[in-house]
Amino acid sequence: MSDAPLPTDFMISAQIRIAAREGVPIVVRQRGDNNLGTITLKINLLNGLARVLTQARLDDEIVWNPVSRTDPMNDADAEIYLERQSKFDPDSWVIEIEDKQGRHWFPGRIVTF
């Protein structure tokens, strides 16, 4: 059996379906590399604030790291970050989740470095 990670597009599709069963919309804002693209999550808390998390590896584990010490951050600041990041890394995925509870819906824990 292979230890290769799941293709990024497959994992995203699965998480969209899982969240949809709970009535939580997830939208792909930027498509990245289908197989190995990294993921940035914007979790819109629907109150003017958002969490922005980037995917990382810690040893062999997928983890999520807030992009700012201010977490959650103002939604406008989140948008500025995402626009800049999209220009910097066009192969990455940008996913927006609308969840008042702030759940990230993707495998892996949230860590701060």
C-alpha positions, -999 to +999 in steps of 0.1 A: +000+000+000+013+035-008+020+062+018+013+089-008-011+116+004-045+119-011-047+142-041-056+177-029-087+180-051-101+147-038-096+157-001-113+191-008-143+175-025-147+151+004-147+179+030-172+200+010-196+170+011-191+164+048-197+201+058-227+203+034-244+176+055-242+199+084-254+229+064-220+246+063-210+259+029-175+255+016-165+273-016-133+269-037-121+304-043-089+294-061-081+261-076-045+250-072-025+220-082-048+190-082-024+166-066+000+185-044-013+220-040-012+234-005-044+247+010-052+281+027-085+282+046-106+313+052-131+306+079-157+334+077-173+337+111-201+357+096-197+386+121-170+407+103-142+384+115-124+355+098-097+330+106-071+323+080-052+290+083-024+276+062-017+240+057+017+227+070+034+195+079+047+188+114+067+156+112+043+134+093+011+151+104-009+177+085-015+207+107-031+242+103-014+274+113-031+308+117-014+334+094-017+362+120-012+366+157-046+383+156-068+352+152-096+358+143-088+389+122-109+415+106-125+401+074-110+430+053-075+421+065-081+384+057-090+394+021-059+414+017-038+385+029-055+360+006-051+383-025-014+387-018-009+350-012-028+341-044-004+362-064+026+347-046+016+310-050-008+304-079-006+266-073-022+268-039-059+264-031-080+290-014-110+276+004-137+297+021-158+282+049-188+300+063-191+287+098-202+308+129-186+281+151-152+286+134-147+249+125-120+242+099-136+210+086-103+196+073-082+168+088-054+180+111-052+201+142-046+238+146-011+247+159+008+279+164+045+281+157 
